[in-house]
Amino acid sequence: MRIMRSGFWTSGLFRRWRKTKPEPGGFQIDFSAQVRLFRQDDWAYLDLFLVNRSHVTVSVEEAVVVLSNLEANWQTSISTGQARLKILQNIWPNETLGVSLVGSIYEAAGRPQGRYSCMAFTDVHFRVGDQLFNKTLDACRLEMAALTVFRLRRSRWFGKHARPNDHPV
């Protein structure tokens, strides 16, 4: 077959097969992030779910969780109040990635040994092509004991003032 020359594979097919850069003629980034608590076999998991419904690959760089109104007893270290979780993963089109936040929140709270609660504000930094974007999630109230999650409550009136922004940084 004369049609399949080496130039065709490197310039045409491979480039279309792996769309990492946005197409020049206007595109829509459909990327969502959500903090979820789900239970399975008597265990509770607190995960950050990242969903890419775009037609291009999204590179997720990090998630920043800021804790406020921390009420904790028996801390074994000083509370920093901020957790920076390096993700460094590519999410292909129509794929989902789940990342656990429990360890990062536990470290940011100062490794409390008893029951503790706090407000969590989460930002996800991701990249599409050469542009950097920021996804701000709604605030939520967490109740935990060490690495065990008891409750996750969504924000009500206090979270309505901060709107999510999906603008380039």
Contacts in CASP RR format, 6 or more apart in sequence:
PFRMAT RR
TARGET T0000
AUTHOR 0000-0000-0000
METHOD contacts of the structure
MODEL  1
MRIMRSGFWTSGLFRRWRKTKPEPGGFQIDFSAQVRLFRQDDWAYLDLFL
VNRSHVTVSVEEAVVVLSNLEANWQTSISTGQARLKILQNIWPNETLGVS
LVGSIYEAAGRPQGRYSCMAFTDVHFRVGDQLFNKTLDACRLEMAALTVF
RLRRSRWFGKHARPNDHPV
18 57 0 8 1.000
19 55 0 8 1.000
19 56 0 8 1.000
19 57 0 8 1.000
19 93 0 8 1.000
20 56 0 8 1.000
20 57 0 8 1.000
20 129 0 8 1.000
21 56 0 8 1.000
21 129 0 8 1.000
21 130 0 8 1.000
22 56 0 8 1.000
22 128 0 8 1.000
22 129 0 8 1.000
23 55 0 8 1.000
23 56 0 8 1.000
27 54 0 8 1.000
27 55 0 8 1.000
27 56 0 8 1.000
28 54 0 8 1.000
29 54 0 8 1.000
29 56 0 8 1.000
29 58 0 8 1.000
29 128 0 8 1.000
29 133 0 8 1.000
29 166 0 8 1.000
30 52 0 8 1.000
30 53 0 8 1.000
30 54 0 8 1.000
31 50 0 8 1.000
31 51 0 8 1.000
31 52 0 8 1.000
31 53 0 8 1.000
31 54 0 8 1.000
31 58 0 8 1.000
31 91 0 8 1.000
31 126 0 8 1.000
31 133 0 8 1.000
31 135 0 8 1.000
31 166 0 8 1.000
32 50 0 8 1.000
32 51 0 8 1.000
32 53 0 8 1.000
32 135 0 8 1.000
33 48 0 8 1.000
33 49 0 8 1.000
33 50 0 8 1.000
33 51 0 8 1.000
33 122 0 8 1.000
33 124 0 8 1.000
33 135 0 8 1.000
33 137 0 8 1.000
34 48 0 8 1.000
34 49 0 8 1.000
34 51 0 8 1.000
34 137 0 8 1.000
35 46 0 8 1.000
35 47 0 8 1.000
35 48 0 8 1.000
35 49 0 8 1.000
35 101 0 8 1.000
35 120 0 8 1.000
35 122 0 8 1.000
35 137 0 8 1.000
35 140 0 8 1.000
35 152 0 8 1.000
36 46 0 8 1.000
36 47 0 8 1.000
36 48 0 8 1.000
36 49 0 8 1.000
36 152 0 8 1.000
37 44 0 8 1.000
37 45 0 8 1.000
37 46 0 8 1.000
37 149 0 8 1.000
37 151 0 8 1.000
37 152 0 8 1.000
38 44 0 8 1.000
38 45 0 8 1.000
38 47 0 8 1.000
39 45 0 8 1.000
44 148 0 8 1.000
44 149 0 8 1.000
44 150 0 8 1.000
45 100 0 8 1.000
45 102 0 8 1.000
45 149 0 8 1.000
46 100 0 8 1.000
46 101 0 8 1.000
46 102 0 8 1.000
46 105 0 8 1.000
46 142 0 8 1.000
46 149 0 8 1.000
46 152 0 8 1.000
47 98 0 8 1.000
47 99 0 8 1.000
47 100 0 8 1.000
47 101 0 8 1.000
48 63 0 8 1.000
48 85 0 8 1.000
48 98 0 8 1.000
48 99 0 8 1.000
48 100 0 8 1.000
48 101 0 8 1.000
48 122 0 8 1.000
48 124 0 8 1.000
49 96 0 8 1.000
49 97 0 8 1.000
49 98 0 8 1.000
50 60 0 8 1.000
50 87 0 8 1.000
50 91 0 8 1.000
50 96 0 8 1.000
50 97 0 8 1.000
50 98 0 8 1.000
50 99 0 8 1.000
50 124 0 8 1.000
51 91 0 8 1.000
51 95 0 8 1.000
51 96 0 8 1.000
52 58 0 8 1.000
52 91 0 8 1.000
52 92 0 8 1.000
52 93 0 8 1.000
52 94 0 8 1.000
52 95 0 8 1.000
52 96 0 8 1.000
53 93 0 8 1.000
53 94 0 8 1.000
54 93 0 8 1.000
54 128 0 8 1.000
55 93 0 8 1.000
56 93 0 8 1.000
56 128 0 8 1.000
56 129 0 8 1.000
57 90 0 8 1.000
57 91 0 8 1.000
57 92 0 8 1.000
57 93 0 8 1.000
57 128 0 8 1.000
58 90 0 8 1.000
58 91 0 8 1.000
58 126 0 8 1.000
58 127 0 8 1.000
58 128 0 8 1.000
59 88 0 8 1.000
59 89 0 8 1.000
59 90 0 8 1.000
59 91 0 8 1.000
59 126 0 8 1.000
59 127 0 8 1.000
59 128 0 8 1.000
59 129 0 8 1.000
60 87 0 8 1.000
60 88 0 8 1.000
60 89 0 8 1.000
60 90 0 8 1.000
60 91 0 8 1.000
60 97 0 8 1.000
60 124 0 8 1.000
60 125 0 8 1.000
60 126 0 8 1.000
60 127 0 8 1.000
61 86 0 8 1.000
61 87 0 8 1.000
61 88 0 8 1.000
61 125 0 8 1.000
61 126 0 8 1.000
61 127 0 8 1.000
61 132 0 8 1.000
62 84 0 8 1.000
62 85 0 8 1.000
62 86 0 8 1.000
62 87 0 8 1.000
62 88 0 8 1.000
62 124 0 8 1.000
62 125 0 8 1.000
63 84 0 8 1.000
63 85 0 8 1.000
63 87 0 8 1.000
63 99 0 8 1.000
63 101 0 8 1.000
63 122 0 8 1.000
63 123 0 8 1.000
63 124 0 8 1.000
63 125 0 8 1.000
64 82 0 8 1.000
64 83 0 8 1.000
64 84 0 8 1.000
64 85 0 8 1.000
64 122 0 8 1.000
64 123 0 8 1.000
64 124 0 8 1.000
64 125 0 8 1.000
65 82 0 8 1.000
65 83 0 8 1.000
65 85 0 8 1.000
65 101 0 8 1.000
65 104 0 8 1.000
65 105 0 8 1.000
65 108 0 8 1.000
65 120 0 8 1.000
65 121 0 8 1.000
65 122 0 8 1.000
66 81 0 8 1.000
66 82 0 8 1.000
66 120 0 8 1.000
66 121 0 8 1.000
66 122 0 8 1.000
66 123 0 8 1.000
67 79 0 8 1.000
67 81 0 8 1.000
67 82 0 8 1.000
67 83 0 8 1.000
67 105 0 8 1.000
67 108 0 8 1.000
67 109 0 8 1.000
67 118 0 8 1.000
67 119 0 8 1.000
67 120 0 8 1.000
67 121 0 8 1.000
68 81 0 8 1.000
68 118 0 8 1.000
68 119 0 8 1.000
68 121 0 8 1.000
69 117 0 8 1.000
69 118 0 8 1.000
69 119 0 8 1.000
70 79 0 8 1.000
70 81 0 8 1.000
70 109 0 8 1.000
70 116 0 8 1.000
70 117 0 8 1.000
70 118 0 8 1.000
71 116 0 8 1.000
71 117 0 8 1.000
71 118 0 8 1.000
72 79 0 8 1.000
72 109 0 8 1.000
72 110 0 8 1.000
72 112 0 8 1.000
72 114 0 8 1.000
72 116 0 8 1.000
72 117 0 8 1.000
72 118 0 8 1.000
73 112 0 8 1.000
73 113 0 8 1.000
73 114 0 8 1.000
73 115 0 8 1.000
73 116 0 8 1.000
74 112 0 8 1.000
74 113 0 8 1.000
74 114 0 8 1.000
75 109 0 8 1.000
75 110 0 8 1.000
75 111 0 8 1.000
75 112 0 8 1.000
75 113 0 8 1.000
76 110 0 8 1.000
76 111 0 8 1.000
76 112 0 8 1.000
76 113 0 8 1.000
77 110 0 8 1.000
77 111 0 8 1.000
78 110 0 8 1.000
79 108 0 8 1.000
79 109 0 8 1.000
79 110 0 8 1.000
80 107 0 8 1.000
80 108 0 8 1.000
80 110 0 8 1.000
81 108 0 8 1.000
81 109 0 8 1.000
82 108 0 8 1.000
83 101 0 8 1.000
83 104 0 8 1.000
83 105 0 8 1.000
83 107 0 8 1.000
83 108 0 8 1.000
84 104 0 8 1.000
85 99 0 8 1.000
85 101 0 8 1.000
85 104 0 8 1.000
87 97 0 8 1.000
87 99 0 8 1.000
89 97 0 8 1.000
91 97 0 8 1.000
101 122 0 8 1.000
102 144 0 8 1.000
102 147 0 8 1.000
102 149 0 8 1.000
103 147 0 8 1.000
105 118 0 8 1.000
105 120 0 8 1.000
105 142 0 8 1.000
105 144 0 8 1.000
106 112 0 8 1.000
106 144 0 8 1.000
106 146 0 8 1.000
106 147 0 8 1.000
109 116 0 8 1.000
109 118 0 8 1.000
109 144 0 8 1.000
111 146 0 8 1.000
112 146 0 8 1.000
113 146 0 8 1.000
114 145 0 8 1.000
114 146 0 8 1.000
115 143 0 8 1.000
115 144 0 8 1.000
115 145 0 8 1.000
115 150 0 8 1.000
116 143 0 8 1.000
116 144 0 8 1.000
116 145 0 8 1.000
117 141 0 8 1.000
117 142 0 8 1.000
117 143 0 8 1.000
117 144 0 8 1.000
118 141 0 8 1.000
118 142 0 8 1.000
119 139 0 8 1.000
119 140 0 8 1.000
119 141 0 8 1.000
119 142 0 8 1.000
120 139 0 8 1.000
120 140 0 8 1.000
120 141 0 8 1.000
120 142 0 8 1.000
121 136 0 8 1.000
121 137 0 8 1.000
121 139 0 8 1.000
121 162 0 8 1.000
122 136 0 8 1.000
122 137 0 8 1.000
122 140 0 8 1.000
123 134 0 8 1.000
123 135 0 8 1.000
123 136 0 8 1.000
123 137 0 8 1.000
124 134 0 8 1.000
124 135 0 8 1.000
124 137 0 8 1.000
125 132 0 8 1.000
125 133 0 8 1.000
125 134 0 8 1.000
125 135 0 8 1.000
125 169 0 8 1.000
126 132 0 8 1.000
126 133 0 8 1.000
126 135 0 8 1.000
127 133 0 8 1.000
131 168 0 8 1.000
132 168 0 8 1.000
132 169 0 8 1.000
133 166 0 8 1.000
133 167 0 8 1.000
133 168 0 8 1.000
133 169 0 8 1.000
134 165 0 8 1.000
134 166 0 8 1.000
134 167 0 8 1.000
134 169 0 8 1.000
135 164 0 8 1.000
135 166 0 8 1.000
136 162 0 8 1.000
136 163 0 8 1.000
136 164 0 8 1.000
136 165 0 8 1.000
137 164 0 8 1.000
138 154 0 8 1.000
138 155 0 8 1.000
138 159 0 8 1.000
138 162 0 8 1.000
138 164 0 8 1.000
139 155 0 8 1.000
139 158 0 8 1.000
139 159 0 8 1.000
139 162 0 8 1.000
140 152 0 8 1.000
140 153 0 8 1.000
140 154 0 8 1.000
140 155 0 8 1.000
141 151 0 8 1.000
141 152 0 8 1.000
141 153 0 8 1.000
141 155 0 8 1.000
142 149 0 8 1.000
142 151 0 8 1.000
142 152 0 8 1.000
142 153 0 8 1.000
143 149 0 8 1.000
143 150 0 8 1.000
143 151 0 8 1.000
143 152 0 8 1.000
144 150 0 8 1.000
END
